[in-house]
Amino acid sequence: MRKLNNKTAASVFEKKSLQDIHDEIQQIYLAENRPWVIGYSGGKDSTTVLQLVWYALKELPVEKRQKLVYVISSDTLVETPVMVDFINRTLKRIDDVSFREKMPFKTEKLRPLITQSFWVNLIGRGYAAPQQRFRWCTDRLKIQPSNRFIQEKLSKYGEVVLVLGVRRQESATRAQVMSLYQIPNSVLSRHSKFPRAYVYTPIRDWSTDDVWYYLLQVPSPWGCNNRDLVALYQTAQGECPLVIDDTTQSCGNSRFGCWVCTVVTKDKSISALINSGEEWLMPLLEIRNLLASTQDPKLKPLYREYKRRQGFVSFKSDGSGIISRGPYKLEFCKELLRMVLNAQMRVRKEGPDPNIQLILSEELREIRRIWRTERGDWEDSVPKIYREVTGEELDWISDDVAFSSKEKSLLVEVCKKHDIPMQLLMKLLDAELQTQGMEKRAHIYNRIDQILFEEWRTEEELLLSNANGIRK
């Protein structure tokens, strides 16, 4: 066994040897029948943990390596393409070498439900780009897929052990959370949500220097070059950790992660990749920067509805009389869809992967459904935009129970003549159409009540009314 003598002052190797760490891993692995789940993000910490477990289990006789070790990696569907390619190649190597060497590792890629994907929520439902106070993406794209996987294994095995690359030195908050769930007289912790799931953190006391020293001294057991990982860090300065619950810090600053991330003011990872020669990523940066610009308070009225998704209007609580804006306007969502499809065409032509997908066909179909049934898109815009940008057709589901642009033209005339909000009539007609043939037809009355109780005054009328109320 290789001996590591790290001379860094706070090094973990001053207190224990690499063999000591392997012995601890083996002891916990053999103690119970609980399967292990390793969270792998492709970054330095998760790679270190996976290597440690691999080498520790390889020292065991083959007959003692029977307990499965799942290696899960989160694919949000909007990950930085360079990192996606790196992780995909790594996972394939892990599976191939594990099979060849009779190791118990099995990789799994976790994805959000299509109905909860980033583009379905942002382009489909009109959710505003995530920010610190409304970070809707982390739960839907990362936590929920991980929780579903953990729950599935709990149902099958009763208990599981999550093996994570988290360290106390990452932050004071991280150290506090790790101590909070620590089981007395054990190296295991309790999961913050699942009572029958346990958490094991083999590098809990490691420093960042320890991690890099280990990776540069100990070769990858599945044949990757750890210096490629160093190069990735030098290029884009970090990875996004695998998030398993709301106690895990999500991406931020310059970390690898979702290329659409607007939680930080300025993207550094994609910019650094472009500056290092990956110019084909420029269309992605343009989309990300457009989404970030929509958070500018002065520009919000251009992009976002004055009503919330539920149909009501709320004003800021500071007494300023400013409307707290709702979802993106449908017309802006159409512009975004066109921009994403154009970007997909460009990166296929200019990048290394001619089949790269920035948005999936399943997402396009779900966006179309939402626009048709919830947002009054009687023109059926998604197939038209897709055809105009790509010159191709998808096998769209036949939609013979919806209104068309011809009916909308007639409705425009009727609404003008009788001075009725067009969106009101469109919603009422859509509600009627969607409840045809339902067994409990009485639901239509509840839906009609909901629609009628929405705010149907114009934004100008609302602002005038609110201003008069403030003056009084």
URVEN-V635050 format. One record per residue. N is the residue number from 1. RES is the residue in three letters. SS is DSSP state (h for helix, s for strand, l for the rest). PSI is psi in radians with two decimals (none if undefined). OMEGA is omega as a letter, one per 40 degrees, with the letter a starting at -180 (NA if undefined). Layout:
N/RES/SS/PSI/OMEGA
N/RES/SS/PSI/OMEGA
This chain:
1/MET/l/2.27/i
2/ARG/l/2.39/i
3/LYS/l/2.22/i
4/LEU/l/2.16/i
5/ASN/l/1.41/i
6/ASN/l/2.22/a
7/LYS/l/0.06/i
8/THR/l/2.43/a
9/ALA/l/-0.75/a
10/ALA/l/0.45/a
11/SER/l/2.42/i
12/VAL/h/-0.41/a
13/PHE/h/-0.08/i
14/GLU/h/-0.35/a
15/LYS/l/-0.49/a
16/LYS/l/2.66/i
17/SER/l/2.95/i
18/LEU/h/-0.60/i
19/GLN/h/-0.62/i
20/ASP/h/-0.73/a
21/ILE/h/-0.73/i
22/HIS/h/-0.74/a
23/ASP/h/-0.73/i
24/GLU/h/-0.77/i
25/ILE/h/-0.80/a
26/GLN/h/-0.73/a
27/GLN/h/-0.77/a
28/ILE/h/-0.67/a
29/TYR/h/-0.71/a
30/LEU/h/-0.24/a
31/ALA/h/-0.64/a
32/GLU/l/2.97/i
33/ASN/l/0.10/a
34/ARG/l/2.25/i
35/PRO/s/2.73/i
36/TRP/s/2.58/i
37/VAL/s/1.96/i
38/ILE/s/2.19/i
39/GLY/s/2.02/a
40/TYR/l/2.06/a
41/SER/l/-0.15/a
42/GLY/l/-0.10/a
43/GLY/l/-3.07/a
44/LYS/h/-0.76/a
45/ASP/h/-0.83/a
46/SER/h/-0.56/i
47/THR/h/-0.71/i
48/THR/h/-0.82/a
49/VAL/h/-0.79/a
50/LEU/h/-0.72/i
51/GLN/h/-0.78/a
52/LEU/h/-0.83/a
53/VAL/h/-0.74/a
54/TRP/h/-0.93/a
55/TYR/h/-0.64/i
56/ALA/h/-0.77/a
57/LEU/h/-0.49/i
58/LYS/h/-0.43/i
59/GLU/l/-0.31/a
60/LEU/l/2.65/i
61/PRO/l/2.64/a
62/VAL/h/-0.66/a
63/GLU/h/-0.28/i
64/LYS/h/0.01/i
65/ARG/l/0.73/a
66/GLN/l/-0.39/a
67/LYS/l/2.22/a
68/LEU/l/2.51/i
69/VAL/s/1.83/i
70/TYR/s/2.31/i
71/VAL/s/1.84/a
72/ILE/s/2.44/i
73/SER/s/2.33/a
74/SER/s/2.15/i
75/ASP/s/1.83/a
76/THR/l/-0.09/a
77/LEU/l/-0.04/i
78/VAL/l/0.59/i
79/GLU/s/2.69/i
80/THR/l/2.13/a
81/PRO/h/-0.65/i
82/VAL/h/-0.72/a
83/MET/h/-0.63/i
84/VAL/h/-0.80/a
85/ASP/h/-0.75/i
86/PHE/h/-0.80/a
87/ILE/h/-0.75/a
88/ASN/h/-0.77/i
89/ARG/h/-0.68/a
90/THR/h/-0.79/a
91/LEU/h/-0.67/i
92/LYS/h/-0.74/i
93/ARG/h/-0.75/a
94/ILE/h/-0.81/i
95/ASP/h/-0.77/a
96/ASP/h/-0.83/a
97/VAL/h/-0.63/i
98/SER/h/-0.75/i
99/PHE/h/-0.76/a
100/ARG/h/-0.67/a
101/GLU/l/0.17/i
102/LYS/l/0.75/i
103/MET/l/2.74/a
104/PRO/l/0.37/a
105/PHE/s/2.45/i
106/LYS/s/2.14/a
107/THR/s/2.62/i
108/GLU/s/2.25/i
109/LYS/s/2.21/a
110/LEU/s/2.34/i
111/ARG/s/2.67/i
112/PRO/l/2.76/i
113/LEU/l/2.50/i
114/ILE/h/-0.63/a
115/THR/h/-0.25/a
116/GLN/h/0.28/a
117/SER/l/2.91/a
118/PHE/h/-0.87/a
119/TRP/h/-0.57/i
120/VAL/h/-0.70/i
121/ASN/h/-0.75/a
122/LEU/h/-0.93/a
123/ILE/h/-0.68/a
124/GLY/h/-1.09/a
125/ARG/l/-0.27/i
126/GLY/l/0.28/i
127/TYR/l/2.36/i
128/ALA/l/2.68/i
129/ALA/l/2.42/a
130/PRO/l/2.57/i
131/GLN/s/3.08/a
132/GLN/l/-0.72/a
133/ARG/l/-0.12/i
134/PHE/s/1.17/a
135/ARG/l/1.25/a
136/TRP/h/-0.27/a
137/CYS/h/-0.70/a
138/THR/h/-0.82/a
139/ASP/h/-0.81/a
140/ARG/h/-0.67/a
141/LEU/h/-0.43/a
142/LYS/h/-0.94/a
143/ILE/h/-0.84/a
144/GLN/h/-0.78/i
145/PRO/h/-0.71/i
146/SER/h/-0.74/i
147/ASN/h/-0.68/i
148/ARG/h/-0.74/i
149/PHE/h/-0.81/a
150/ILE/h/-0.77/a
151/GLN/h/-0.66/i
152/GLU/h/-0.75/i
153/LYS/h/-0.60/i
154/LEU/h/-0.71/i
155/SER/h/-0.58/a
156/LYS/h/-0.74/a
157/TYR/h/-0.26/a
158/GLY/l/-0.81/i
159/GLU/l/2.70/i
160/VAL/s/2.78/i
161/VAL/s/2.12/i
162/LEU/s/2.18/a
163/VAL/s/1.99/a
164/LEU/l/2.61/i
165/GLY/l/1.04/i
166/VAL/l/2.59/a
167/ARG/l/2.52/i
168/ARG/h/-0.55/a
169/GLN/h/-0.11/i
170/GLU/h/-0.75/a
171/SER/l/2.84/i
172/ALA/h/-0.63/i
173/THR/h/-0.76/i
174/ARG/h/-0.78/i
175/ALA/h/-0.68/a
176/GLN/h/-0.77/a
177/VAL/h/-0.73/a
178/MET/h/-0.68/i
179/SER/h/-0.60/a
180/LEU/h/-0.69/a
181/TYR/l/0.09/a
182/GLN/s/2.35/i
183/ILE/l/2.23/a
184/PRO/l/2.40/i
185/ASN/l/0.55/i
186/SER/l/2.69/i
187/VAL/l/-0.06/i
188/LEU/s/2.71/i
189/SER/s/2.86/i
190/ARG/s/2.55/i
191/HIS/l/2.52/a
192/SER/l/-0.30/a
193/LYS/l/-0.75/a
194/PHE/l/2.01/a
195/PRO/l/-0.39/a
196/ARG/l/0.23/i
197/ALA/s/2.37/a
198/TYR/s/2.67/a
199/VAL/s/2.27/i
200/TYR/s/2.26/a
201/THR/l/1.54/a
202/PRO/l/-0.47/a
203/ILE/l/0.52/a
204/ARG/l/-0.55/a
205/ASP/l/0.19/a
206/TRP/l/2.62/i
207/SER/l/2.94/i
208/THR/h/-0.68/i
209/ASP/h/-0.67/i
210/ASP/h/-0.77/a
211/VAL/h/-0.89/a
212/TRP/h/-0.68/i
213/TYR/h/-0.78/i
214/TYR/h/-0.84/a
215/LEU/h/-0.59/a
216/LEU/h/-0.29/i
217/GLN/h/-0.53/a
218/VAL/l/2.07/a
219/PRO/l/2.71/i
220/SER/l/2.23/a
221/PRO/l/-0.31/i
222/TRP/l/0.24/i
223/GLY/l/0.08/i
224/CYS/l/2.88/i
225/ASN/l/2.00/a
226/ASN/h/-0.31/i
227/ARG/h/-0.38/i
228/ASP/h/-0.62/i
229/LEU/h/-0.70/i
230/VAL/h/-0.72/a
231/ALA/h/-0.66/i
232/LEU/h/-0.73/i
233/TYR/h/-0.71/i
234/GLN/h/-0.54/a
235/THR/h/-0.77/a
236/ALA/h/0.17/i
237/GLN/l/0.85/i
238/GLY/l/2.87/i
239/GLU/l/2.88/i
240/CYS/l/2.21/a
241/PRO/l/2.71/i
242/LEU/l/2.05/a
243/VAL/l/2.14/a
244/ILE/l/-0.26/i
245/ASP/l/3.11/a
246/ASP/l/0.08/i
247/THR/l/-0.18/i
248/THR/l/2.19/a
249/GLN/l/2.31/i
250/SER/l/-2.99/a
251/CYS/l/2.82/i
252/GLY/l/2.88/i
253/ASN/l/-2.07/a
254/SER/l/0.33/a
255/ARG/l/2.64/i
256/PHE/l/2.56/i
257/GLY/l/-2.40/a
258/CYS/s/2.24/a
259/TRP/l/-0.24/i
260/VAL/l/0.07/a
261/CYS/l/2.17/i
262/THR/l/0.21/i
263/VAL/l/-0.54/i
264/VAL/l/2.70/a
265/THR/l/-0.74/a
266/LYS/l/2.27/i
267/ASP/l/2.39/i
268/LYS/l/-0.52/a
269/SER/h/-0.91/i
270/ILE/h/-0.73/i
271/SER/h/-0.74/i
272/ALA/h/-0.69/i
273/LEU/h/-0.74/i
274/ILE/h/-0.76/a
275/ASN/h/-0.41/i
276/SER/l/0.08/i
277/GLY/l/-0.06/i
278/GLU/l/1.08/a
279/GLU/h/-0.37/a
280/TRP/h/-0.23/i
281/LEU/h/-0.07/a
282/MET/h/-0.73/i
283/PRO/h/-0.55/i
284/LEU/h/-0.73/i
285/LEU/h/-0.64/i
286/GLU/h/-0.73/i
287/ILE/h/-0.79/i
288/ARG/h/-0.76/a
289/ASN/h/-0.60/i
290/LEU/h/-0.79/i
291/LEU/h/-0.70/i
292/ALA/h/-0.64/a
293/SER/h/-0.43/a
294/THR/l/-0.17/i
295/GLN/l/-0.14/i
296/ASP/l/2.09/a
297/PRO/l/-0.58/a
298/LYS/l/-0.45/a
299/LEU/l/-0.21/a
300/LYS/h/-0.73/i
301/PRO/h/-0.41/i
302/LEU/h/-0.58/a
303/TYR/h/-0.45/a
304/ARG/s/2.58/i
305/GLU/l/2.70/i
306/TYR/l/-0.29/i
307/LYS/l/2.64/i
308/ARG/l/2.99/a
309/ARG/l/-0.53/a
310/GLN/l/-0.07/i
311/GLY/l/0.01/i
312/PHE/l/2.92/i
313/VAL/l/2.38/i
314/SER/l/2.54/i
315/PHE/s/2.66/i
316/LYS/l/2.54/a
317/SER/l/0.00/a
318/ASP/l/0.06/i
319/GLY/l/0.20/a
320/SER/l/-0.25/a
321/GLY/l/0.20/a
322/ILE/l/2.35/i
323/ILE/s/2.38/i
324/SER/l/1.85/a
325/ARG/l/2.73/i
326/GLY/l/-2.54/a
327/PRO/l/2.95/i
328/TYR/s/2.52/i
329/LYS/l/2.59/a
330/LEU/h/-0.68/a
331/GLU/h/-0.65/i
332/PHE/h/-0.64/i
333/CYS/h/-0.65/i
334/LYS/h/-0.72/i
335/GLU/h/-0.72/i
336/LEU/h/-0.75/i
337/LEU/h/-0.78/i
338/ARG/h/-0.71/a
339/MET/h/-0.73/i
340/VAL/h/-0.75/i
341/LEU/h/-0.69/i
342/ASN/h/-0.72/i
343/ALA/h/-0.68/i
344/GLN/h/-0.72/i
345/MET/h/-0.72/a
346/ARG/h/-0.80/a
347/VAL/h/-0.44/i
348/ARG/h/-0.62/a
349/LYS/h/-0.68/a
350/GLU/h/-0.36/a
351/GLY/l/-3.08/a
352/PRO/l/-0.28/a
353/ASP/l/1.86/a
354/PRO/l/-0.11/a
355/ASN/l/0.22/a
356/ILE/l/2.47/a
357/GLN/l/1.96/i
358/LEU/l/-0.45/i
359/ILE/l/2.31/a
360/LEU/l/2.72/i
361/SER/h/-0.58/i
362/GLU/h/-0.63/i
363/GLU/h/-0.69/i
364/LEU/h/-0.72/a
365/ARG/h/-0.66/i
366/GLU/h/-0.66/i
367/ILE/h/-0.75/i
368/ARG/h/-0.77/i
369/ARG/h/-0.78/a
370/ILE/h/-0.79/i
371/TRP/h/-0.69/a
372/ARG/h/-0.72/a
373/THR/h/-0.40/a
374/GLU/h/-0.35/a
375/ARG/l/0.20/i
376/GLY/l/0.58/i
377/ASP/l/1.30/a
378/TRP/l/-0.30/i
379/GLU/l/-0.18/a
380/ASP/l/1.16/a
381/SER/h/-0.54/a
382/VAL/h/-0.89/i
383/PRO/h/-0.63/a
384/LYS/h/-0.81/a
385/ILE/h/-0.75/a
386/TYR/h/-0.74/i
387/ARG/h/-0.73/a
388/GLU/h/-0.66/a
389/VAL/h/-0.78/a
390/THR/h/-0.38/a
391/GLY/l/0.22/a
392/GLU/l/3.04/i
393/GLU/l/2.54/i
394/LEU/l/2.86/i
395/ASP/l/1.31/a
396/TRP/l/2.49/i
397/ILE/l/2.33/i
398/SER/l/2.27/a
399/ASP/l/1.43/a
400/ASP/l/0.10/i
401/VAL/l/0.90/i
402/ALA/l/2.75/i
403/PHE/l/2.86/a
404/SER/l/3.11/i
405/SER/h/-0.46/i
406/LYS/h/-0.79/i
407/GLU/h/-0.58/i
408/LYS/h/-0.67/i
409/SER/h/-0.73/i
410/LEU/h/-0.67/a
411/LEU/h/-0.65/i
412/VAL/h/-0.77/a
413/GLU/h/-0.76/a
414/VAL/h/-0.76/a
415/CYS/h/-0.67/i
416/LYS/h/-0.72/a
417/LYS/h/-0.68/a
418/HIS/h/0.09/i
419/ASP/l/0.96/i
420/ILE/l/2.39/i
421/PRO/l/2.15/a
422/MET/h/-0.70/a
423/GLN/h/-0.53/i
424/LEU/h/-0.87/i
425/LEU/h/-0.65/i
426/MET/h/-0.75/i
427/LYS/h/-0.72/i
428/LEU/h/-0.74/i
429/LEU/h/-0.70/i
430/ASP/h/-0.71/i
431/ALA/h/-0.74/i
432/GLU/h/-0.80/a
433/LEU/h/-0.71/a
434/GLN/h/-0.31/i
435/THR/l/0.06/i
436/GLN/l/2.32/i
437/GLY/l/-0.05/i
438/MET/l/2.53/i
439/GLU/l/-0.80/a
440/LYS/l/1.34/a
441/ARG/l/-0.35/a
442/ALA/l/-0.32/i
443/HIS/h/-0.44/a
444/ILE/h/-0.57/a
445/TYR/h/-0.69/i
446/ASN/h/-0.72/a
447/ARG/h/-0.70/i
448/ILE/h/-0.73/i
449/ASP/h/-0.77/a
450/GLN/h/-0.76/a
451/ILE/h/-0.77/a
452/LEU/h/-0.52/i
453/PHE/l/-0.08/i
454/GLU/l/2.87/i
455/GLU/l/2.08/a
456/TRP/l/0.09/i
457/ARG/l/2.69/i
458/THR/l/2.89/i
459/GLU/h/-0.69/i
460/GLU/h/-0.73/i
461/GLU/h/-0.69/i
462/LEU/h/-0.79/a
463/LEU/h/-0.71/i
464/LEU/h/-0.79/i
465/SER/h/-0.74/i
466/ASN/h/-0.67/i
467/ALA/h/-0.72/i
468/ASN/h/-0.67/i
469/GLY/h/-0.66/i
470/ILE/h/-0.73/a
471/ARG/h/-0.64/i
472/LYS/l/none/NA
